[in-house]
Amino acid sequence: MSATVTPPKPVVVNYPDSDGQPMVDNTVQFRWAGNWSASRR
């Protein structure tokens, strides 16, 4: 007796290019990165 196993189809994830919102203000991002890196020292 033999059984045939069919592999599952790969899941395709659709990542949108943009949601229409800006990613972040560069100044705010810089401050957060600076605070985080200073706290890691």
N, CA, C, O and CB atoms as a CASP TS submission, in Angstrom:
PFRMAT TS
TARGET T0000
AUTHOR 0000-0000-0000
METHOD Language model
MODEL 1
PARENT N/A
ATOM      1  N   MET     1       0.852  -1.169   0.000  1.00  0.00           N
ATOM      2  CA  MET     1       0.000   0.000   0.000  1.00  0.00           C
ATOM      3  C   MET     1       0.899   1.234   0.000  1.00  0.00           C
ATOM      4  O   MET     1       1.838   1.320   0.791  1.00  0.00           O
ATOM      5  CB  MET     1      -0.970  -0.003   1.226  1.00  0.00           C
ATOM      6  N   SER     2       0.617   2.174  -0.874  1.00  0.00           N
ATOM      7  CA  SER     2       1.406   3.408  -0.925  1.00  0.00           C
ATOM      8  C   SER     2       0.476   4.608  -0.840  1.00  0.00           C
ATOM      9  O   SER     2      -0.658   4.588  -1.318  1.00  0.00           O
ATOM     10  CB  SER     2       2.260   3.470  -2.219  1.00  0.00           C
ATOM     11  N   ALA     3       0.996   5.643  -0.220  1.00  0.00           N
ATOM     12  CA  ALA     3       0.212   6.865  -0.068  1.00  0.00           C
ATOM     13  C   ALA     3       0.917   7.989  -0.813  1.00  0.00           C
ATOM     14  O   ALA     3       2.142   8.100  -0.775  1.00  0.00           O
ATOM     15  CB  ALA     3       0.015   7.229   1.435  1.00  0.00           C
ATOM     16  N   THR     4       0.152   8.798  -1.472  1.00  0.00           N
ATOM     17  CA  THR     4       0.706   9.946  -2.180  1.00  0.00           C
ATOM     18  C   THR     4       0.501  11.185  -1.319  1.00  0.00           C
ATOM     19  O   THR     4      -0.610  11.508  -0.901  1.00  0.00           O
ATOM     20  CB  THR     4       0.043  10.121  -3.585  1.00  0.00           C
ATOM     21  N   VAL     5       1.610  11.861  -1.071  1.00  0.00           N
ATOM     22  CA  VAL     5       1.553  13.069  -0.259  1.00  0.00           C
ATOM     23  C   VAL     5       1.810  14.256  -1.172  1.00  0.00           C
ATOM     24  O   VAL     5       2.821  14.308  -1.873  1.00  0.00           O
ATOM     25  CB  VAL     5       2.586  13.022   0.918  1.00  0.00           C
ATOM     26  N   THR     6       0.893  15.201  -1.157  1.00  0.00           N
ATOM     27  CA  THR     6       1.081  16.413  -1.956  1.00  0.00           C
ATOM     28  C   THR     6       1.575  17.524  -1.039  1.00  0.00           C
ATOM     29  O   THR     6       0.973  17.785   0.002  1.00  0.00           O
ATOM     30  CB  THR     6      -0.244  16.832  -2.678  1.00  0.00           C
ATOM     31  N   PRO     7       2.664  18.176  -1.419  1.00  0.00           N
ATOM     32  CA  PRO     7       3.188  19.256  -0.572  1.00  0.00           C
ATOM     33  C   PRO     7       2.240  20.452  -0.565  1.00  0.00           C
ATOM     34  O   PRO     7       1.558  20.713  -1.556  1.00  0.00           O
ATOM     35  CB  PRO     7       4.585  19.692  -1.055  1.00  0.00           C
ATOM     36  N   PRO     8       2.199  21.172   0.540  1.00  0.00           N
ATOM     37  CA  PRO     8       1.313  22.353   0.590  1.00  0.00           C
ATOM     38  C   PRO     8       1.825  23.447  -0.348  1.00  0.00           C
ATOM     39  O   PRO     8       3.025  23.560  -0.598  1.00  0.00           O
ATOM     40  CB  PRO     8       1.209  22.902   2.043  1.00  0.00           C
ATOM     41  N   LYS     9       0.909  24.230  -0.849  1.00  0.00           N
ATOM     42  CA  LYS     9       1.287  25.344  -1.713  1.00  0.00           C
ATOM     43  C   LYS     9       1.939  26.432  -0.862  1.00  0.00           C
ATOM     44  O   LYS     9       1.505  26.686   0.262  1.00  0.00           O
ATOM     45  CB  LYS     9       0.049  25.905  -2.481  1.00  0.00           C
ATOM     46  N   PRO    10       2.984  27.074  -1.396  1.00  0.00           N
ATOM     47  CA  PRO    10       3.630  28.150  -0.621  1.00  0.00           C
ATOM     48  C   PRO    10       2.678  29.328  -0.417  1.00  0.00           C
ATOM     49  O   PRO    10       1.881  29.663  -1.293  1.00  0.00           O
ATOM     50  CB  PRO    10       4.917  28.630  -1.331  1.00  0.00           C
ATOM     51  N   VAL    11       2.780  29.934   0.738  1.00  0.00           N
ATOM     52  CA  VAL    11       1.940  31.082   1.060  1.00  0.00           C
ATOM     53  C   VAL    11       2.587  32.332   0.479  1.00  0.00           C
ATOM     54  O   VAL    11       3.764  32.600   0.719  1.00  0.00           O
ATOM     55  CB  VAL    11       1.737  31.221   2.602  1.00  0.00           C
ATOM     56  N   VAL    12       1.827  33.081  -0.271  1.00  0.00           N
ATOM     57  CA  VAL    12       2.323  34.319  -0.856  1.00  0.00           C
ATOM     58  C   VAL    12       1.880  35.472   0.036  1.00  0.00           C
ATOM     59  O   VAL    12       0.686  35.665   0.267  1.00  0.00           O
ATOM     60  CB  VAL    12       1.807  34.505  -2.324  1.00  0.00           C
ATOM     61  N   VAL    13       2.848  36.237   0.536  1.00  0.00           N
ATOM     62  CA  VAL    13       2.547  37.376   1.392  1.00  0.00           C
ATOM     63  C   VAL    13       2.675  38.638   0.560  1.00  0.00           C
ATOM     64  O   VAL    13       3.693  38.860  -0.096  1.00  0.00           O
ATOM     65  CB  VAL    13       3.488  37.423   2.635  1.00  0.00           C
ATOM     66  N   ASN    14       1.647  39.456   0.589  1.00  0.00           N
ATOM     67  CA  ASN    14       1.645  40.689  -0.185  1.00  0.00           C
ATOM     68  C   ASN    14       1.994  41.855   0.737  1.00  0.00           C
ATOM     69  O   ASN    14       1.179  42.285   1.553  1.00  0.00           O
ATOM     70  CB  ASN    14       0.266  40.916  -0.870  1.00  0.00           C
ATOM     71  N   TYR    15       3.222  42.360   0.591  1.00  0.00           N
ATOM     72  CA  TYR    15       3.647  43.522   1.358  1.00  0.00           C
ATOM     73  C   TYR    15       3.400  44.765   0.516  1.00  0.00           C
ATOM     74  O   TYR    15       3.966  44.884  -0.570  1.00  0.00           O
ATOM     75  CB  TYR    15       5.148  43.412   1.773  1.00  0.00           C
ATOM     76  N   PRO    16       2.577  45.689   0.980  1.00  0.00           N
ATOM     77  CA  PRO    16       2.303  46.889   0.181  1.00  0.00           C
ATOM     78  C   PRO    16       3.531  47.782   0.111  1.00  0.00           C
ATOM     79  O   PRO    16       4.326  47.834   1.050  1.00  0.00           O
ATOM     80  CB  PRO    16       1.116  47.670   0.767  1.00  0.00           C
ATOM     81  N   ASP    17       3.683  48.483  -1.001  1.00  0.00           N
ATOM     82  CA  ASP    17       4.795  49.412  -1.164  1.00  0.00           C
ATOM     83  C   ASP    17       4.655  50.594  -0.225  1.00  0.00           C
ATOM     84  O   ASP    17       5.651  51.106   0.286  1.00  0.00           O
ATOM     85  CB  ASP    17       4.881  49.896  -2.606  1.00  0.00           C
ATOM     86  N   SER    18       3.429  51.030   0.006  1.00  0.00           N
ATOM     87  CA  SER    18       3.218  52.196   0.849  1.00  0.00           C
ATOM     88  C   SER    18       1.794  52.196   1.363  1.00  0.00           C
ATOM     89  O   SER    18       0.877  51.721   0.692  1.00  0.00           O
ATOM     90  CB  SER    18       3.518  53.496   0.082  1.00  0.00           C
ATOM     91  N   ASP    19       1.616  52.736   2.569  1.00  0.00           N
ATOM     92  CA  ASP    19       0.270  52.908   3.096  1.00  0.00           C
ATOM     93  C   ASP    19      -0.167  54.364   2.987  1.00  0.00           C
ATOM     94  O   ASP    19      -1.232  54.747   3.472  1.00  0.00           O
ATOM     95  CB  ASP    19       0.199  52.438   4.553  1.00  0.00           C
ATOM     96  N   GLY    20       0.689  55.182   2.332  1.00  0.00           N
ATOM     97  CA  GLY    20       0.359  56.581   2.143  1.00  0.00           C
ATOM     98  C   GLY    20       0.818  57.477   3.274  1.00  0.00           C
ATOM     99  O   GLY    20       0.665  58.696   3.199  1.00  0.00           O
ATOM    100  N   GLN    21       1.382  56.887   4.331  1.00  0.00           N
ATOM    101  CA  GLN    21       1.845  57.656   5.481  1.00  0.00           C
ATOM    102  C   GLN    21       3.363  57.808   5.415  1.00  0.00           C
ATOM    103  O   GLN    21       4.054  56.900   4.951  1.00  0.00           O
ATOM    104  CB  GLN    21       1.419  56.974   6.810  1.00  0.00           C
ATOM    105  N   PRO    22       3.889  58.943   5.872  1.00  0.00           N
ATOM    106  CA  PRO    22       5.345  59.070   5.915  1.00  0.00           C
ATOM    107  C   PRO    22       5.923  58.086   6.930  1.00  0.00           C
ATOM    108  O   PRO    22       5.275  57.761   7.925  1.00  0.00           O
ATOM    109  CB  PRO    22       5.759  60.522   6.268  1.00  0.00           C
ATOM    110  N   MET    23       7.146  57.613   6.675  1.00  0.00           N
ATOM    111  CA  MET    23       7.742  56.632   7.579  1.00  0.00           C
ATOM    112  C   MET    23       8.006  57.244   8.948  1.00  0.00           C
ATOM    113  O   MET    23       7.555  56.713   9.962  1.00  0.00           O
ATOM    114  CB  MET    23       9.043  56.079   6.989  1.00  0.00           C
ATOM    115  N   VAL    24       8.727  58.347   8.984  1.00  0.00           N
ATOM    116  CA  VAL    24       9.013  59.017  10.245  1.00  0.00           C
ATOM    117  C   VAL    24       9.738  60.318   9.913  1.00  0.00           C
ATOM    118  O   VAL    24      10.374  60.444   8.866  1.00  0.00           O
ATOM    119  CB  VAL    24       9.869  58.106  11.207  1.00  0.00           C
ATOM    120  N   ASP    25       9.629  61.257  10.805  1.00  0.00           N
ATOM    121  CA  ASP    25      10.391  62.490  10.661  1.00  0.00           C
ATOM    122  C   ASP    25      11.853  62.165  10.939  1.00  0.00           C
ATOM    123  O   ASP    25      12.159  61.545  11.957  1.00  0.00           O
ATOM    124  CB  ASP    25       9.862  63.611  11.623  1.00  0.00           C
ATOM    125  N   ASN    26      12.761  62.571  10.055  1.00  0.00           N
ATOM    126  CA  ASN    26      14.177  62.234  10.201  1.00  0.00           C
ATOM    127  C   ASN    26      14.758  62.723  11.521  1.00  0.00           C
ATOM    128  O   ASN    26      15.582  62.032  12.120  1.00  0.00           O
ATOM    129  CB  ASN    26      14.968  62.818   9.052  1.00  0.00           C
ATOM    130  N   THR    27      14.350  63.892  11.983  1.00  0.00           N
ATOM    131  CA  THR    27      14.871  64.418  13.243  1.00  0.00           C
ATOM    132  C   THR    27      14.446  63.535  14.410  1.00  0.00           C
ATOM    133  O   THR    27      15.254  63.233  15.288  1.00  0.00           O
ATOM    134  CB  THR    27      14.390  65.862  13.465  1.00  0.00           C
ATOM    135  N   VAL    28      13.194  63.126  14.423  1.00  0.00           N
ATOM    136  CA  VAL    28      12.698  62.259  15.498  1.00  0.00           C
ATOM    137  C   VAL    28      13.423  60.924  15.446  1.00  0.00           C
ATOM    138  O   VAL    28      13.841  60.406  16.481  1.00  0.00           O
ATOM    139  CB  VAL    28      11.160  62.049  15.384  1.00  0.00           C
ATOM    140  N   GLN    29      13.577  60.369  14.263  1.00  0.00           N
ATOM    141  CA  GLN    29      14.260  59.089  14.118  1.00  0.00           C
ATOM    142  C   GLN    29      15.710  59.196  14.602  1.00  0.00           C
ATOM    143  O   GLN    29      16.198  58.294  15.284  1.00  0.00           O
ATOM    144  CB  GLN    29      14.216  58.621  12.650  1.00  0.00           C
ATOM    145  N   PHE    30      16.392  60.270  14.264  1.00  0.00           N
ATOM    146  CA  PHE    30      17.772  60.472  14.683  1.00  0.00           C
ATOM    147  C   PHE    30      17.879  60.560  16.204  1.00  0.00           C
ATOM    148  O   PHE    30      18.785  59.977  16.800  1.00  0.00           O
ATOM    149  CB  PHE    30      18.340  61.737  14.040  1.00  0.00           C
ATOM    150  N   ARG    31      16.966  61.280  16.823  1.00  0.00           N
ATOM    151  CA  ARG    31      16.991  61.410  18.285  1.00  0.00           C
ATOM    152  C   ARG    31      16.770  60.065  18.962  1.00  0.00           C
ATOM    153  O   ARG    31      17.469  59.731  19.918  1.00  0.00           O
ATOM    154  CB  ARG    31      15.928  62.410  18.752  1.00  0.00           C
ATOM    155  N   TRP    32      15.792  59.280  18.470  1.00  0.00           N
ATOM    156  CA  TRP    32      15.528  57.969  19.057  1.00  0.00           C
ATOM    157  C   TRP    32      16.733  57.054  18.890  1.00  0.00           C
ATOM    158  O   TRP    32      17.106  56.339  19.821  1.00  0.00           O
ATOM    159  CB  TRP    32      14.286  57.333  18.419  1.00  0.00           C
ATOM    160  N   ALA    33      17.339  57.072  17.716  1.00  0.00           N
ATOM    161  CA  ALA    33      18.509  56.225  17.472  1.00  0.00           C
ATOM    162  C   ALA    33      19.663  56.654  18.374  1.00  0.00           C
ATOM    163  O   ALA    33      20.377  55.807  18.910  1.00  0.00           O
ATOM    164  CB  ALA    33      18.934  56.290  15.985  1.00  0.00           C
ATOM    165  N   GLY    34      19.848  57.952  18.544  1.00  0.00           N
ATOM    166  CA  GLY    34      20.904  58.450  19.408  1.00  0.00           C
ATOM    167  C   GLY    34      20.666  58.072  20.856  1.00  0.00           C
ATOM    168  O   GLY    34      21.596  57.661  21.550  1.00  0.00           O
ATOM    169  N   ASN    35      19.444  58.205  21.319  1.00  0.00           N
ATOM    170  CA  ASN    35      19.117  57.832  22.698  1.00  0.00           C
ATOM    171  C   ASN    35      19.305  56.339  22.924  1.00  0.00           C
ATOM    172  O   ASN    35      19.817  55.922  23.963  1.00  0.00           O
ATOM    173  CB  ASN    35      17.680  58.233  23.033  1.00  0.00           C
ATOM    174  N   TRP    36      18.892  55.541  21.955  1.00  0.00           N
ATOM    175  CA  TRP    36      19.012  54.091  22.081  1.00  0.00           C
ATOM    176  C   TRP    36      20.477  53.682  22.097  1.00  0.00           C
ATOM    177  O   TRP    36      20.883  52.879  22.938  1.00  0.00           O
ATOM    178  CB  TRP    36      18.271  53.382  20.935  1.00  0.00           C
ATOM    179  N   SER    37      21.280  54.222  21.179  1.00  0.00           N
ATOM    180  CA  SER    37      22.676  53.813  21.134  1.00  0.00           C
ATOM    181  C   SER    37      23.437  54.300  22.359  1.00  0.00           C
ATOM    182  O   SER    37      24.350  53.617  22.825  1.00  0.00           O
ATOM    183  CB  SER    37      23.337  54.334  19.868  1.00  0.00           C
ATOM    184  N   ALA    38      23.081  55.468  22.892  1.00  0.00           N
ATOM    185  CA  ALA    38      23.747  55.962  24.097  1.00  0.00           C
ATOM    186  C   ALA    38      23.397  55.099  25.301  1.00  0.00           C
ATOM    187  O   ALA    38      24.231  54.906  26.186  1.00  0.00           O
ATOM    188  CB  ALA    38      23.361  57.421  24.365  1.00  0.00           C
ATOM    189  N   SER    39      22.186  54.583  25.346  1.00  0.00           N
ATOM    190  CA  SER    39      21.778  53.764  26.479  1.00  0.00           C
ATOM    191  C   SER    39      22.397  52.358  26.402  1.00  0.00           C
ATOM    192  O   SER    39      22.445  51.650  27.408  1.00  0.00           O
ATOM    193  CB  SER    39      20.246  53.669  26.533  1.00  0.00           C
ATOM    194  N   ARG    40      22.864  51.957  25.228  1.00  0.00           N
ATOM    195  CA  ARG    40      23.456  50.628  25.050  1.00  0.00           C
ATOM    196  C   ARG    40      24.925  50.600  25.456  1.00  0.00           C
ATOM    197  O   ARG    40      25.515  49.523  25.536  1.00  0.00           O
ATOM    198  CB  ARG    40      23.315  50.181  23.603  1.00  0.00           C
ATOM    199  N   ARG    41      25.516  51.734  25.708  1.00  0.00           N
ATOM    200  CA  ARG    41      26.951  51.795  26.047  1.00  0.00           C
ATOM    201  C   ARG    41      27.177  51.543  27.500  1.00  0.00           C
ATOM    202  O   ARG    41      28.320  51.556  27.958  1.00  0.00           O
ATOM    203  CB  ARG    41      27.542  53.135  25.672  1.00  0.00           C
TER
END
